[in-house]
């Protein structure tokens, strides 16, 4: 299984996110996917950072700051 790009991740329907995560975990590509998104978040230009943050949030893996 190939690691999807950020736009492909954002195109996953919300109800399909659990299956998307499960299939990538089973295929052992989930950690590469998250690692790449984190790298884009930390090292990319503003547009890349925004897309990476949106993709992580879409997957339910974004930073959640609470009170």
N, C-alpha and C positions, 0 to 999 in steps of 0.2 A: 504494500500500500504506500502510495506517495504521500508526502506531507503537503497538505493544501496551503495555498497562499492566504494572506489576510482577507482579501476580498471573497475568496471561496468560503472561508469560515463565516463571514458576515452573511453570506447567502444561504446558510443553513437555516431552515425554518425553526422557530423556537421550539416547537414540539418534537423536532428531530435531534435537538442538542444532546439529550441523554444517550441516544443510540450512536450519535457521532462520536462522543467521548468514549463510550464503551468499545466501539469498533477500533478506534485508534489505540486504546489501551491494550486491547487484545492483539493488535498488530504491532505493538511496541513502538508506535510512532508518536504517541501522545507527549512524551517528555521532549522529543525533538521539536514538536510543534510549539509547545509552551516555551521552550528555551529560545526558539527563534523569535517568538512574539516578545519575550522579555528583552532580547537584544535590540529589536526594533524600537521598543519602548524606551530603552536607555540610550541608544546610540543613533537612532534615526533622526531625520529632519522632522519638522513639526507635523507635517502631513502623515509621515510614517508612524510617529508616536501616537497621533490621534487615532489612526486606524488600528494600531496594535492594542491600544487601550480599549477601543470599542470591541474588538474581537475577543479580548480576554473577558470583558464584561458580558458579552453575548454568551460565552461559554460558562459563565458563572464563576470565573477564576480571577476576576478583577479585585483590586484592592477595595476592601470594605472598611471604611473608617467609621467607627461608632462613637456615640457620646460617652 
